[in-house]
Amino acid sequence: MMPLLRLTLTLVLLSTPALAQKTDPPEDAPAIIEAEGIELFEDTHIVMNEAVAEAQATLPLFLDFVLDEFGIAQGGSLKVAFQTFPQDIGHEIIWVAGFRQLEDGSFEGFLNNQPFNLGDWSQGDRVTFEAADVRDWSLATPEGLYGNYTTRVIAAQPGNDYLWQSLTPDPLPANWQ
């Protein structure tokens, strides 16, 4: 029987693993998720779900800005949910960089961080995914990081105040609104 409450793994990585934070996992969480750099949020976390919805709603604006005429991203990264394996403990959400949109609308890119619960996958591995798998986006500019809707939720958690230093006050550039 599937548990009523599944945990979603959210990697807290703006651009490098050095920015990761760890929280204590729930007592009933599988031991496999106890790794450096993971923040845990329940699938029912309202604020995180709202942040994901905002990121997905603004994804077309981001893609219009970063994709060239061939569908190749000229900067930016996507935070993508992948089903964990070999043990199914939900999704690991990880940044993907160097991405492009394929003709069928799906995406291909490279894992920007070392995954914890994605079998033999490693940082730099090529992955493919659908737009529905995207949970957030990030665009680095001289003003700071735009997007990062989920990172803003994580920054509001105790002990993560330092994350605000990298983020722009508004998640969208003024000329996109």
N, C-alpha and C positions, 0 to 999 in steps of 0.2 A: 504494500500500500504506500502510495506517495505521501510524504508528510505534508500537512496543510501549510506549513511555513517553510519555504526554501530560502537559503541564503544566497545572495548575489555578491560575488566578490568584486570589489571595486579597487583597482590599483590607483593609488594616489601618486601619480607621476606626472608632473608638468612637462618636463622635457628630459630629466635624467633620474635614474634611480636614487640619487643622493637626496632628492626632495621627498622621499617616501616617509610615511609615518605608520606606526602599527598600533592597533587597539587590541585589547584582550578579547578573544573570541568567546561566544557564549559557551557555557559548560557542555551543552549537547552538540556542539559543532564537531564535525569530523576532524581528526588530528591533522589531516593533510593540509588544511588551510592555515595552520599556524606557521606562517612564514613572514620574514621581514618585508615590509612594504605593502601590506594589505590592510585596507579599511573594510570593515564589514557593515553592510546595510541590509536590513530585511527587505524582501520583495515588496512589502506593504508600507515601506517608509514613504510617507506622503510627500515630504519636502523633496526627497531625492527623485521620486517619480515625477513631480512637477518640473524639476530641473531637466530631467531627461526629455520630457515633453516639449519644453521650451527649446532645448538644443535641437530636437528633431524638427520642430516648426521652423527654425531659422537655418537649418541645414541647406535648403536651396539657395539662400542668400550667400552663404559661405562658399558653396560649390560654384556659384556664378562668378565669385570673385577669384577663387584660386585655380579653377580648371582652365587650361588653355584650349584652343580650338581642337586639339587632339584628345582632350579628356585627361591630360596629365596635370597633376597638381603642381603649381608653382609656389610651394610653401604650404604651411599648415599641416595639421595631423588630425586624425579621427580616433575617437575612443570607441572601441568595438567590443561587443559581447560575443564570446565564443563559448560553446558548450564544453564543459570540462571533460577530460578523459585521462586515463582509462576509468577513473572512478567518477561517476556522475554526482557532483555536489552542487550543481547549478551552473552558473556562468562565471567565467573570469573575464573581467572587463579590462582591456589593455589598449594602450596607444599604438596606432599604426601610422607610419610616416611613408613618404615616397609613394603615395598612392595614385591610382588613376582609375577613371571610370571606364568600364568596358562597354562594348556596343550594346550588350543586353541589359545595361543599367546597373549591373553588379560592379563591385570594386575589387581591386587587387592592390596590395601594398606590402610593406615589410614591418614586422613586429619591432616596435621601438624600444621595448623593454624585455627583460627576461621573464617569461611566464612562470608561474608556480604550479599550476594544475592543468597544464595542457600537454600531457604526455611528453613526447620527445621534442616538442617545439622549442626553439631557442630564439633569442633576440636576433633580428636580422632575417629570420625565415620569411619567405614569401607566403602570403595568405590571401584567400579570396573570401568575400562576404557580400551580403546584401545591404541595401540602404536601411532596411528595417533593423539590422544588427547594430547600427551606429547609435551610440548613447550620448555622444558629445563631440565637440570639435574645438580646435585651438588654432589661433593665428597669432604668431609672435610678431610684434611691431616695436618700434622704438618707444611707444607709449606704454607697452606692457602686453600681456596676453589677453586677447579678445576670446569670446566664447567661454569655454571652461565652466559651463553651467554647473556641472557636478562638482568640480573643484571648489566652487563657491560654497556649496553645501558643506563640503568637507572642511573648508577653511573656517566655517562657523562653529565647528566642533571644538570642544576644549583642547587646548594645546596645539592647535593648528593655525593660530593667528598669523604666523610668519608667511603663510601662503598668500595672504592679501597683498603683500609687497610686490608680487609678480603680476597681479591681475589689474586690468583696467577697471575704473569705477563702474562703467557700463559694459555689459558683455558684447554689445554691438557697436561697431564704429558709427559715428554720427552720420556719415554719408550713406549708410545702409538703411537708415530708419525713415 
